[in-house]
């Protein structure tokens, strides 16, 4: 890969290994929340949640659970959606919130850099 990136944003070890194999520069810092990637000394990794503590994670998990259940219950009550559709909407709203949480961790100076996702 000939493009120059400032950072790699990746939580998948297998995806990262694939891109290393096809030529992405191994010296590019990898911003991740993956325990496996963070634990390997041969990967230049940065903990996405380095500024978070256990209490913050617990608070987020509790709030996202209530939110996800509310979406499921509200949609499931509706005659417009099947139970399966309500469940899928709740799952994807949960995933979307996790994505928002991850992107919110990027500080201002990182927002102007080139990322490989």
N, C-alpha and C positions, 0 to 999 in steps of 0.2 A: 504494500500500500504506500503510495507516494505522497499522500496528503500529510500535512503537518497539523497535529492536534496538540493542544495544551494539556488536555485531560481526557481520560476515558472514564465514563460513567457506567459502571457495570456491576451487577450483583450475581451474574452467572459465571461460575468458574469454567464450565465447559465452553461457553461462548467466548470468554476471554482467551482460553487456550487455542480455540479455533483461529481467532484473529492474530494471535502471536504466530501461529503456524503459517499464516498467509502473509506475514510480513509487517504487522503493525509494530512500531518501535516499543521495545520492552522497557525503555527508560521513562516513558510517559506515565505520570502518576495516575493511579486508578482510584477514583472516588467510589467507595462501596460501603454497603452494610453487611456484606457477606462474611460470616465468620471464617469460612475456609480461605477466602482471598486475603483477609486481614491477617490470618495466622501464618501465611507463607512468607518467609523472609526474602525469597527471591523475587517477589512482586513488590513494586514500588506503590504501596497502597496508602490511602488516606481514609480514616474512619469517617463516614458520612455523619455519624451521630456523636462525634467526639465531644460536643458541648451538651449532650443530654445525660441525665442521670436516671436512676431507677424510678424515682418518683414521677418524672416527666413521662416516661414510658407507660407507667401504670395509669396515669391520668389520661393519656391519649387512648390507650386500649379500652378503658372504661367508657370514654366518650364515644368512640367509634362503634363499640358494641351496641350502645343504646341507639345510636343513629341508624345502624344497619337493621336492627330489630324493628324500629319504627317504620322504616321504609317497607320491610317485608309485610308487617302487619297491616299497614295502610293499603298497600297494593293488593294484598290477599283478600281484604274485605271488599274490594271493588269487584264488580261483576265484569269489568272490562279486561281483567287479566286472569290467567290460570295461575294455579299455585306455583307451577314451574317457572312461569314468567316472572312472578313476584319474587321468587327465590333468586333467579338470575339477576334481576334488577338490584336486589339487595347485595348480592356478591360483587357485582361490578361497581356499585356505589362505594363499597368498602375498598375495593382495589383503587378506585379513583382517589379516595382520601389518602391512602398510603402513598400514591404517586405525588399528591399535593404536599404531603409531609416531607417526602424526599426532596422535591424541588425547592421547598421552603428552606432547606438546610444550606442551600448554596448562597454564600454571602455575596455582597455587591460586586466585589472585584472579580469574582468567578463568572459573573453573568456576561462579561465582555470577552470571554475566552472561547476558543474553539473546542468543542466537545465531540468525542466519538461515542455514540450511544449504542 
